[in-house]
Amino acid sequence: MILEHVLLSVSPEQVTPYLLAFERAKPIILAQPGCCSCRLLPQVEVPGAFLLLVEWERKEQHTEGFRRREAYREWSRLLHPFYAKVPSVSYFEITK
């Protein structure tokens, strides 16, 4: 199992529209093969800063699957205009 860790930055005045857009986008990623969960966590100290956590069965299901599908273009259309800078993406192995 892989945990995708994404640091996001949205201008504080755009937080409410961003959260509404995220609610529309979340079902898109959850419907992807290998996606097990998706959570968006606001940073307490910094308005507009978020941590996106997505669990995948395998990293390739995100990098070679979702990112190459039409669904990713819709996800991007809904969310990417809000980002103040390019998000930082990292992957972590979930061990039990």
Residue pairs with C-beta under 8 A, 6 or more apart in sequence:
1 36
1 55
1 56
1 57
1 93
1 94
2 55
2 56
2 57
2 58
2 59
2 62
2 91
2 92
2 93
2 94
3 53
3 54
3 55
3 56
3 91
3 92
3 93
3 94
4 52
4 53
4 54
4 55
4 56
4 59
4 62
4 89
4 90
4 91
5 51
5 52
5 53
5 89
5 90
5 91
5 92
6 51
6 52
6 53
6 54
6 87
6 88
6 89
6 90
7 49
7 50
7 51
7 87
7 88
8 49
8 50
8 51
8 52
8 83
8 87
9 48
9 49
9 50
9 83
9 84
9 85
9 87
10 18
10 48
10 49
10 50
10 82
10 83
10 84
11 48
11 82
11 84
12 47
12 48
14 48
14 82
15 42
15 47
15 48
17 82
18 79
18 82
19 40
21 78
21 79
21 82
22 40
22 78
22 79
24 78
25 74
25 75
25 78
25 79
26 38
26 40
28 71
28 74
28 75
28 78
29 35
29 38
29 54
29 66
29 71
29 75
30 37
30 38
31 71
32 61
32 65
32 66
32 69
32 71
33 61
33 65
34 56
34 57
34 58
34 61
34 62
34 65
35 54
35 55
35 56
35 61
35 62
35 66
36 55
36 56
36 57
37 53
37 54
37 55
38 52
38 53
38 54
38 55
39 52
39 53
39 54
40 50
40 51
40 52
40 53
41 50
41 51
41 52
41 53
42 49
42 50
43 49
43 50
43 51
48 84
52 87
54 62
55 94
56 62
59 91
62 91
66 72
66 75
